[in-house]
Amino acid sequence: MSKRDYYEVLGVEKNANKDDLKKAYRKMAMQYHPDRNPDNKEAEEKFKEAAEAYEVLSDDDKRARYDRFGHEGMRANGYGSPGFTDINDIFSHFSDIFGGGGSIFDDFFGSSQRSRGRRHSTGVPGSDLRVNLKLTLEEIATGISKKIKIKKQVKCPQCNGTGAEAGTSTKTCPVCHGSGEVKTVSRSVFGQFVNISVCSNCNGEGNVVDTPCKKCLGDGRVNDEATISINVPPGVHDGSYMTLRGEGNSGKRGGQAGDIIVVFQEIQHEYFQREEDDIIYDLFISFPTAVLGAEVEVPTLNGRAVLKIEAGTHPGKLLKMRDKGIKHLNQSGHGDQLVRVNIEIPKKLSSKEKELLKELSEQQNFKRSSNSDDKNFFKRFSF
């Protein structure tokens, strides 16, 4: 019997994206899942067929080869689907989908894959924490290592995180026998339904504490203040973040610790504007300096530097100081510092200054030359 087209099996178009594929597979798997169709060979075959189609189409390389050569191409050069023959092979192959912790089947099958052989993990995972870290432009330009104090839940020093009083220990939950789940089976005219729920006796942990620790009251953790180091790479942006794995709140009774999410906040600079990895500085010079040229001192992220102003520099011109900007994130090189020239016009003049300016304005180089384009422009209009 020839294989059906994988897109036809999942009921999707050939331009379907990965989210479309997952939704389609979810729908098929829910319809033909063995827990909903006990002892139904036809449903089992359709369940395997959908898994095979999803396995190929969710892999970019396999999908490209399938689109080009079809099923024949999948059999050549070592490609091919797993050819699932056993339901448990599917659960094993797609453990990230059928398992707990965000499985697309959790709401419908109660993470039933754990009941198919996966042992329940110890304790309850700790929660993540968020830290807002303010940085100056100078710190961002070169990167910096900072130490900060943070309040969080840490492992109880008295019971070492077990939650049990010294001399005692935890024991396997007598209700769920360590699985953390309770399975109930019900029958109706529509068939057999399996419901898997969190064990209420151990709250899904699989273990219970007979004699709770007096310091943490059986929780396995206490509130404390900890000092953490944050190595900020150069070139980060306002609103970007980094994750410190395992630095968040400790898990309950030996559970895995959460993470710390460090969000960067850029402090507005007194002199500079940031444009990606370049910085812009507004330089104000006098009219004589713009006309005659000069060497002036300007601030940079690494101190002051000398900048040459060429004679006849116009206002608004951008002068580039190479590699004086911010170091690129995760790559070599720096941005530039762009100096924007502004002409400073004095608001008050002395009598002598006015006289000199009037005299200067009569000189040939300071008279505005007539512009023929202006004349031609006004000739087009009659008033």
N, C-alpha and C positions, 0 to 999 in steps of 0.2 A: 504494500500500500504506500503510495507516494506521500511525502510530507506536505502538509499545508504551508502556505506562505506565512512567515512569522508575523508580518504586519496584520494579516487576516486573522491569525489566531488571537492576537491581542485586541483586534478591532480598532486599529489606529491607522492614520495616514502615514505615508512614507516620510513626511517631513516632521513627524512628531518629535518633540524634544524629550529630554530625560524625565521631566516631571509628568508629561503625558503618558510615557511608558510605564512609570511607576503607578500612576492612577489606574491605568488599564489593567496592569498585572494585579493590583490590589483587588479590583473588582472581580477578576477571574478567580483569584485565589480564595476570596471570600465565598464565591458561589460554589466552588468545587473542593473546598477545604475538607480533608478527611473527617474532622470533628463534626462537620455538618452533614457529611454523607457517609456514615459508617457502612462498611461492607458493600459499597457501590463501586464496582470495577470501572464502569464508564466514567464516573466522576473522577476517579483516581487517575485514569489515563488523560483526561482533560487537564487535570491539575499538573501532571508531569509535562504535558505539551506546552502549557502556558509558562511553566518554569523554564523550559528549554528555550522558548522564544525570547523571554525576558533576559535570560543569561547572555544570549548573543547580541540582542539589540541594545542592551545597556552598556556594552563594551564598545568603545569607539572604533578600535581596530577591527574587531570581528564584524561589527555592523557595516563598516566600509567595504570589507571583503564580501560580505553577504549581499550588499546592494549591487556589487559589481558582477559577482559570479553565481549568486544564488546558493542553493544547498550543495551543489557540486563543489563550489569554491570552499565551503566550510569543511569538506572532507579532505581537501588537499593541503599539503604543506604543514601538517600538524595542527591545523585549525579544527574547529568542530565544537559542538555542544557537548556537555558532559554525558548526554544520553541517559538521563536519570532512570534508574530501574526500581529504586526504592524510595518511598516517601521520606524516610529519614535522611537520605542523601540530599534531598532538596532542603530540608531544615538545616542540615550541616553547611551546605554550600551558601545558603542565604541567611547565615546566622545573624548578620547585621540587620536583616529585615524582620525575621521571625522572632528574634530574641527581644528582651526587654530594653528599657531605656530609650524610648522613642520609636519603637517598632510601629510600622503602619498597621499592624494587626492587633496591637495592645488592646484597643477599645472593644474589639470583637471577640478575641480569643484569650484575653487575660494572660498574655505572654506565655502561652502554653508550651513553647519550646523548652522552657526551664523544666517542665514536668517530664520532658522527653530525655532527660539525662543530665542537664546542666545543674550543677550544685549552686545553691544560693550563696551569694557573696556575704562576707562578714560585715556586720554593722550597717550603719546608714551613712551614705556619703555626706560630707560637710558642704555647706553652701559657699557660693562665690562671694567675694567682696569687691567693691569698686573704690578706687582711689583716684582723685583728681590731683595731678601733679603740675604745678605752675612752673614754667621755664622761661628764662630770659632768652632773647635772640642770641646773645653771646653763648649761652649754654647749648642752645640748639645747633649753633654753627659748628661746634667741635665735638658735641657729645659730652656727657658727664655721668658720673656715678654719684647717686644720692642715697642717704640713709634716712628713713623716716620711721616714726613710731606709729603703730596702728593697734587698735583694740580688736581682739578677735578671740575665738574659742580655741583653746589649746588642749592637748592631751593631758588628762589628769595625772599629776605626778605620783599620787598615792596608789592608784590602781593600775597605772601604766595604760590607761585608756580602755581597760576591759569593762569597767563599770561594776566589777565585783570586789567585795571587801577582801583585804589581805587574808590569805589562807583558804579562800574559797575560789570558785571558778564558775564560769558559765556552763550551761548544759543544753543539750539539744532539746528543742521545743517538743513536748510530748504530743502536741496536737498535729503539727504539720511534719514532724519527724525531720526537721532541718531544712525543708524545702522553702519555707516562708510562704507557702501557698496552700490553699485548701480547695480540693476539687470535688464538685458535686455533679452528678449525672441525673438528668431528668428525661423522661420519655413522653412523647405526645403523638398525636396522629400524624404529625409531620416528621417523625423520626426521633432519634436520640440527640440531645443537646448536652454539651459539656460546658459547665461554668467553672472558671478558675478565679478565685478571689484571694486577696491578701489575708494571711492568717491573723486573726484578731488577737490571738494569745501572745504572739511575739512581734506583732506589727510588721511582719514580713522579713524579720531578721534571721529567723531560723534557730536562734538561741534565746534563752531566757536566763535572767540573773536571780538566783535564790536569795543571796545576801548582798544588797546594794552597797557600794562604797559610800562611806559617810561624808567624804569630801565633795564628791560630784553627784551624790544621790543616785548612783547607777547610770548616769548619763555617759560617763567615760571621758568627759571634758569639762573644763572650767573656763571662766572668762579671765582674760589676762591681757597684758600689753606686750607686744613684740616689736623688735626692730628688724626691718627688712631692708635689703640693699636693692636698688634699682639702677641698672646700667642702661642709661638712655643713649641710644645710638645717635650720631649726628644726622641732621636732616629731617627729623620728625616734624609733622604738621599739627596745627591746632585741631583737636578733635580726633586725631589718630590715637591708637592704643596698642599696648603690648600685654601679653598674658604671662603671669608668673605661675607656672603649674605647681599645684600642691602647696601653695603658700596661703590659701584661704582658711576658712574655719575648719578645724579638725572634724573628722567624721565621728558620728556617735558610736560608741563602743567598738572602736577599731576600724570604723569605716574609712574609706578613702577621703583625704582632705580635699576641699574645694580649691579654686584658683583665686588669684587676685588680678582683677582687670585694672590696669593703670591707664587712665585717660590723660593725654597731654593737653595742657592749656598754655597757649603762647601769650606772654605778657606784652602788651603794646609798648613799643620802644619809643624813647624820647625823640630820637633823630631819624630812624630808618623806617621805611615801608618795605614789606616783604612781597616779592613776586616770585613764587616758587622758590628756587635756590638763589635768586638774585636779590640784592637789596638796593633800594633807591634812597638817595640822600639829596635834599634840596639845599643847594649852595647859593647864598646871596652875596653878590659882589657889586661894587660901585660901577658907575658908568665909565669912569676913566680906566678902571681895571679891565673892563670888557673891551675897551678900545685899544689900550696899550698892551694888554697881556701882563701876566705876572705869575709867580709861583705862590700858591696859597696852601695852608694846612687844612686838612679835612679829617674828621673822625672816621675810623673804620671799626670793625668788630674786634680788631686786635691792637687798638691804639690809634695814634694819629699818624698821618702820612702826608707827604708833599704831593700836590697835584699842579701840573702846569696848565695855565690858562693861556691859550694862544691869542695873539692880537686879533681883534675883530670878531670875537666870539659873540654869537647872537643869543638872546634870551630863549630859554626852552631847549637849548642844545643839550644832549646827553653825552657826557664824557665817561668812558668805560675804564674802570680799574680792574684788570683781569685777576681772577682767583681771589678776590677780596670778599666774596660772598659766602654762602653756606655750603658746607661739605655735602655732597650728594649722598642720599640715603642708600646704604648697601652697595655702593660702587665708588670708584676712585674719582677724583676731581672735585672742583668747587664751582660754585656760581660766581658771578661778578658783582662788583659794586658799581652802580650807575649813578653818576653825579649830574643832577639836573640844574642847569645854570639859570639863575634868576637875577635880574637887574634891580638893585635896591634904589628906589627913588626917594630922595629926602623930602620931607613934608614942609620944612622951614628952611629958608635961605637968608643969609645975611645980604646986606646991600651990595657988598663987594662981590659976593658969589653970583648975585643976579646980574651984575654988570659984566662979569667975566663970561657968563653963559650967553648973554645977549651978543657980546662981541664974538664969541665962538660960533654962535648960530649964523653969523653973517659970512663965515668962512665957507669956501666952496665945498669942501668935503662934508660939511654939516647941513648944507641945504638939500632939501628933498628934491631929487631930480624929477622932472615932469614925466609922467608915464603915459605913453601913447595909447596903451591898452585902456587906461581909464577914460581918455578922451573919446576913443572909439565906442566905449560902453555907453557913455552919456549921449552920444550922437544918435543912438538907436531910439531914443525917447524924445518925443516932442511935448513941450509943456505949454 
